[in-house]
Amino acid sequence: MVVEVIQGEGPVVLGQPHGGTELPAEVAARLNERGRGLDDTDWHIGLLYEGLLAQATVVRATFHRYVIDANRDPSGASLYPGQATTGLCPTTDFDGEPIWQEGQAPDAAEIERRRAAFHRPYHDALAEQLALAKERHGFALFFDCHSIRSEVPRLFEGVLPTFNIGTNDGRACAPAVEAAVRDAVKAVADGPEDWVLNGRFKGGWCTRFYGRPDEGIHAVQLELAQRAYMREAPPWDYDEARAGPTRDRLRRILEAFAASLE
């Protein structure tokens, strides 16, 4: 199973494209030691969000982003032209270090196979759940759940704010939805330097592709700095002392998101 769906009856769909750690044996055998460390995982994202919002639907990729990145344009086009990023089938990690053994990076034919076997099923499931939510409620609210290490010099300078909201510069959702999430994040953040709207992370391909407010689908991405809930070094342990308060803050954000169009 490459995608898991937890069905809810509410308008909110939680996307989790980067929390999976499963690797097909033939992929694992081709990764180098660094790649097998899976450092760029959105570690424990399912556990962090579990049970925070009643009747939310969850769509979760079980495969790792090194197999194929479910939050990248299937055409391979860059989300951030001119900026450092990782591609549809990454060849390096966030630090720019190779993740494949020499000569073992996927070629075009392999990328196409992975697109059909992993990327497409995730998006088929996500599209289906968003359509169901819209059918039930007249609109759907898509919250794309992400996390990343607090410091990744290749991708951004300094220390990342805890809460990084992305709405594709306001194009992925109605103004009321953006304002509700922004205000909720502002209320729970530790000061003005602890959150940002449409900063380095404006929303990945999922937010940009599914966020169609004119069609009744509103999308917001939250990129959470991992220091808020875990140890940011191998073995990447979940830290309940940090995660508990962060879950309380995320609950308030999700509740505001769910109520944003009432």
N, C-alpha and C positions, 0 to 999 in steps of 0.2 A: 504494500500500500504506500503510495508516494504522497498522498494527501489525506489528512484527517479532517472531518467535519463534525463539529459539535453543534447540533441544531437548536436554535432558539426561535422564539416567536416574535421578538421585538424588532425594531427597525435597524438596530446596530449590528454590523458585521465587523468582527475583529480579524484582520489579516495578519498572519505570522509567517512570512516567507523565508525567514533566515534563522529560525530556531532549530531546524532539523540537524541531526548529526550522522544520519545514516549514509554510508558509502557502499555502492555495489562493489563486490570483491575485485572486479577488473579495474575499477577506478582507484580503489585503495592501493592496489599493487603498483600503480603508476605514479602515485604521489611520492615526493621525497620526504625526508624526515620532517622538515618544516611543514610541509603541506599536511602531513598526517596529524600534526598538532591541532589543526582546525581552529587556529587562533582567532579567526574573524567571525566566529559564530555569534549570533545574538543569544548568548548563553542564558538558559533558564527562562526564556521569555514566556513560555507557556505557563510555567509555575507562577511567575510574577503576576500575570493577569488572571489567573484562574479564579473564577467565582466573584470577580469584582463587580460585574453588572448583570443583574438578573435578566434572563431571556435574550442575552446577546448570543449571536451565532459566532463560532470560531472556525476559521479555515486555516489550517496549519500544514505547511510543507514538512515532511519527515526527512527529506533528503538534504544534504549539506549544500551550501552555496557553491562549493568547489566543483560539485557535479554539474550544476548549472544554476545561474542566479535568477530566481523567480521574480526578482524586482528589477530586472533589466529588460529593455526593449528587445523583443525576440529577433529583430532585424540586426541587432548588434550595435545600433547607433548609440553614441555616448550621451549620457544624461547631462553631463557637465563639460561641454566642449572647451578645450583649453586648460582644464583642471585635471589634476591627478584623480583617477578613479579606477575601479576594477570593472571588467567587462562581463559579457554574458556567460562565457566559460572562462573564469579568471586564469591567467597564467602566472600572476604574482599575488602575494598577499597585500594587505593594506600598507605594509612597510616597503613595498616594492621588491620583496625577495621572491625568487622563483619558488613555486610550490610543486612542480613536476620534475621527475627525473629527466635527465637529458634526453631529448628526442621523444618524450612521452606526452607532451601537451596535446590536447585533442585537436584534430584537423577539422576541416569544414564538414566532412561527412559525419564524423563523430559528433560534432556539435548539433547537426541536424537530427541525429538519432536521439540525442539527449533532449532536444527541444520537444520532440514528439512524445518521448517516454516520461518526461518529468515536468518541463515548463508548461506544456499545453494542459495536462490534467489538473495542475494547480489552478490555472486560470479558468478552465472549464468549471471547476467547482466553485471558485470565487464568483464568477459571473452568474452562475445559477443561484447562489445564495443571495446575491444582491438583487437579482430579478425577483426572487421570492419575497424578500423584504419589501421591495417596492410594490409588489402586487398586494401585499397585506395592508400596507400603511399609506400607500400613495407616494412614498419616497423611501430612500435607503440612506443610511449613514454608515460610511465606511471609515473605520479607524485602523490605520496601518501601524502595527506595533513593531518597533525596532529598538535596538540598543547597540552601543559601540563603546570601545575603550575611551576613557576621558582624554587621553593624549595619543594622537597619531600624527606626528609631525609631517608626514608626506601628504596627508589629506587636509589638515588645518593647523593653524598656528595656536600655540598656547594650550590652555585647558578648556575643553568644551563645556558650555553651560550644561546644567543637569537636564533641562527641558528644551528641546529643539523642535519647534512646531513647523511643519511644512504644509503649505496649501498651494504650491505652485504660484506664488505671488498673488493669491486670491482667486485664481482661476478654477481651482478644484472644488470649491464649495461656495454656498451663499454667504454674503457678508455676515448674516446673523450667526451662522455656524462658526465661522472663523472667530468672531467676536466672543462667542460663548466659551470656546476653548482657550482663546488668549486670556480672557479675564480669569478663568478658572486656574490656568497655569500661573498667572501673575499672583493670584491669591495664595497659592501653595508653595511657590518658589522662595528660596532664601535670598531675596533681594533682586534688584534689577539686573545684576550681572549673571544671575542663575538661570535665565531663560532667554529665548530669542524666537522671533517669528520670521520665517523665511530668511534665515541666515545661511550658513554653509550648506545646510540640508533643507532644500525647498520641497522635498517630496520626491520619491523615486518614481519608477515607471508605473507602478500600481496606482499611486496617488494621481499621477498625471493622466493615465489612461482611463481610469474608472471615474475620476472626478468630473462629472458632467452635470453641474447644477441645473442647467436648462432642461435636462431630461429627468430631474428628480433624484440624482445620485450625487451625494456630497461626500467628499473625501478629505481626510486630514491624516497626515503622518506625524507620529511622535518618535523622534530619535532621542533615546534616553541614555545619558552617560552611565556607564556600568558601575561606577563607584557608588551609585545610589542604592545598589542592592547586592553586590557581590565583590569577591576578591579579584582584582584585575591582573591576575598572573596565574599560570598553571599551578594547580589543576582547576582554576576558574570556579572556585567554590561559591555556592549561594550562601549569603550571609543574612541569616534571619533577623539579626539586630538592625541591620540597615534596611532590609527588604520590608519589614513590618511597617515602619513609617512611610516608606515609599508607596507601598500598596494603598495605604490610606489616602495619600495624595492622588494617586492614579484613580482611585474610586471616585473622588470628587470631580476630577477632570472628565471621566467617562459619564458621570451622571449629568454634568453640564452639557456635554456633547449630545447625549440622548434626548435632553429636554430642549435643545436649541431651536427646534422648529415648532414647538408647541404654541 
